[in-house]
Amino acid sequence: MTAILERRESESLWGRFCNWITSTENRLYIGWFGVLMIPTLLTATSVFIIAFIAACEVWKEIKFEFQAMDTL
């Protein structure tokens, strides 16, 4: 039985990352657009949620002002 040993050149971390991103053999194809889109969507979603929660204080102030105007 003969074993054939193939010597692979050590590929840089960046090269392995590029091959993984652009590989169509992955179950989920990310691609270069996904590299930009996924972090952008995560950031936008988290900022939207934080802003929505922080807006509760604004609505309380508006409600308070309307109640004050009703007493006039």
C-alpha positions in Angstrom: 0.0 0.0 0.0 1.5 3.3 -1.0 0.6 6.5 0.7 0.9 9.7 -1.2 1.7 12.6 1.0 0.9 16.0 -0.4 2.6 19.0 1.0 0.4 21.9 1.4 1.8 25.4 1.6 0.7 27.0 4.8 -2.0 29.4 3.9 -2.3 32.7 5.7 -5.3 33.4 8.0 -6.6 36.0 5.6 -6.4 33.5 2.7 -8.3 30.9 4.6 -10.9 33.5 5.6 -11.3 34.6 1.9 -11.7 31.0 0.8 -14.3 30.2 3.5 -16.3 33.4 2.7 -16.4 32.8 -1.0 -16.9 29.0 -0.9 -20.2 27.8 -2.3 -19.7 24.5 -0.6 -20.8 26.0 2.8 -24.3 25.3 3.9 -25.0 29.0 4.2 -23.3 31.2 1.6 -22.2 34.5 3.1 -20.1 36.2 0.4 -18.5 39.6 0.6 -21.9 41.3 0.7 -22.8 39.3 3.8 -19.5 40.3 5.5 -20.7 43.9 5.3 -24.4 43.3 5.7 -24.5 41.0 8.8 -22.7 43.4 11.2 -24.5 46.4 9.8 -27.9 44.8 10.3 -27.0 43.7 13.8 -25.8 47.2 14.7 -28.9 48.8 13.2 -31.3 46.4 15.0 -29.6 46.9 18.4 -29.6 50.7 18.0 -33.3 50.6 16.9 -34.2 48.5 20.0 -32.3 50.8 22.3 -33.8 53.9 20.8 -37.3 52.4 21.1 -36.8 51.6 24.8 -35.3 55.1 25.4 -38.3 56.7 23.7 -40.5 55.6 26.6 -39.2 58.5 28.6 -40.1 60.9 25.8 -43.7 59.6 25.6 -44.1 59.9 29.4 -43.0 63.6 29.1 -45.4 64.2 26.2 -48.3 62.6 28.1 -47.4 64.7 31.2 -47.5 67.9 29.1 -50.9 67.0 27.6 -52.3 66.4 31.1 -51.0 69.8 32.2 -52.6 71.5 29.2 -55.9 69.8 30.0 -56.0 71.4 33.4 -55.7 74.9 32.0 
